[in-house]
């Protein structure tokens, strides 16, 4: 059961990451909420992907801004 939850969170994390990246280029699709969802899912399922996302030079600034200011 734990592996199913981890797989679900990883899948949701990558899906929301893809939507967040698409949102960078499409003005009607928000970026930050999808990146926040992705960070949440990765924090619960994979320390490696969460660390990668939080240290990414392009994707991490909105996440760090959200952590600091809300």
C-alpha beads as a LAMMPS data file, in Angstrom:
LAMMPS data file: protein, C-alpha beads

70 atoms
69 bonds

1 atom types
1 bond types

-500.0 500.0 xlo xhi
-500.0 500.0 ylo yhi
-500.0 500.0 zlo zhi

Masses

1 110.0

Atoms # bond

1 1 1 0.000 0.000 0.000
2 1 1 2.878 2.382 0.760
3 1 1 4.375 1.860 -2.716
4 1 1 1.036 2.683 -4.341
5 1 1 0.878 5.975 -2.424
6 1 1 4.469 6.807 -3.327
7 1 1 3.851 6.029 -7.004
8 1 1 0.670 8.123 -6.982
9 1 1 2.479 11.092 -5.414
10 1 1 5.386 10.796 -7.852
11 1 1 2.988 10.693 -10.801
12 1 1 1.035 13.668 -9.488
13 1 1 4.304 15.501 -8.821
14 1 1 5.580 15.023 -12.349
15 1 1 2.205 15.901 -13.868
16 1 1 1.998 19.125 -11.875
17 1 1 5.642 19.892 -12.698
18 1 1 4.859 19.530 -16.401
19 1 1 1.838 21.835 -16.061
20 1 1 3.954 24.341 -14.155
21 1 1 6.599 24.359 -16.879
22 1 1 3.915 24.797 -19.532
23 1 1 2.525 27.663 -17.434
24 1 1 5.804 29.523 -17.814
25 1 1 5.044 29.934 -21.526
26 1 1 1.232 30.167 -21.485
27 1 1 -0.060 33.286 -19.760
28 1 1 -3.447 31.807 -18.796
29 1 1 -1.987 28.802 -16.956
30 1 1 -0.602 29.625 -13.499
31 1 1 2.892 28.383 -12.719
32 1 1 3.378 28.735 -8.975
33 1 1 0.405 26.623 -7.764
34 1 1 1.517 23.704 -9.917
35 1 1 5.106 24.037 -8.695
36 1 1 3.863 24.121 -5.099
37 1 1 1.838 20.964 -5.665
38 1 1 4.840 19.332 -7.270
39 1 1 7.087 20.286 -4.337
40 1 1 4.520 18.918 -1.889
41 1 1 4.215 15.613 -3.745
42 1 1 7.979 15.217 -4.096
43 1 1 8.531 16.058 -0.411
44 1 1 6.201 13.207 0.513
45 1 1 7.506 10.689 -2.022
46 1 1 11.101 11.367 -3.115
47 1 1 13.802 13.344 -1.343
48 1 1 15.902 13.232 -4.504
49 1 1 13.310 14.911 -6.735
50 1 1 12.349 17.382 -4.005
51 1 1 15.986 18.385 -3.610
52 1 1 16.357 18.737 -7.365
53 1 1 13.271 20.932 -7.613
54 1 1 14.273 23.131 -4.681
55 1 1 17.752 23.688 -6.104
56 1 1 16.739 24.215 -9.740
57 1 1 17.907 27.649 -10.953
58 1 1 14.689 28.492 -12.832
59 1 1 11.963 26.619 -10.960
60 1 1 13.024 27.145 -7.349
61 1 1 12.755 30.967 -6.984
62 1 1 8.910 31.007 -6.874
63 1 1 8.977 28.136 -4.374
64 1 1 11.535 29.813 -2.132
65 1 1 9.593 33.086 -2.338
66 1 1 6.453 31.230 -1.251
67 1 1 8.304 29.638 1.685
68 1 1 9.607 33.007 2.855
69 1 1 6.585 35.225 2.257
70 1 1 3.586 32.955 1.790

Bonds

1 1 1 2
2 1 2 3
3 1 3 4
4 1 4 5
5 1 5 6
6 1 6 7
7 1 7 8
8 1 8 9
9 1 9 10
10 1 10 11
11 1 11 12
12 1 12 13
13 1 13 14
14 1 14 15
15 1 15 16
16 1 16 17
17 1 17 18
18 1 18 19
19 1 19 20
20 1 20 21
21 1 21 22
22 1 22 23
23 1 23 24
24 1 24 25
25 1 25 26
26 1 26 27
27 1 27 28
28 1 28 29
29 1 29 30
30 1 30 31
31 1 31 32
32 1 32 33
33 1 33 34
34 1 34 35
35 1 35 36
36 1 36 37
37 1 37 38
38 1 38 39
39 1 39 40
40 1 40 41
41 1 41 42
42 1 42 43
43 1 43 44
44 1 44 45
45 1 45 46
46 1 46 47
47 1 47 48
48 1 48 49
49 1 49 50
50 1 50 51
51 1 51 52
52 1 52 53
53 1 53 54
54 1 54 55
55 1 55 56
56 1 56 57
57 1 57 58
58 1 58 59
59 1 59 60
60 1 60 61
61 1 61 62
62 1 62 63
63 1 63 64
64 1 64 65
65 1 65 66
66 1 66 67
67 1 67 68
68 1 68 69
69 1 69 70
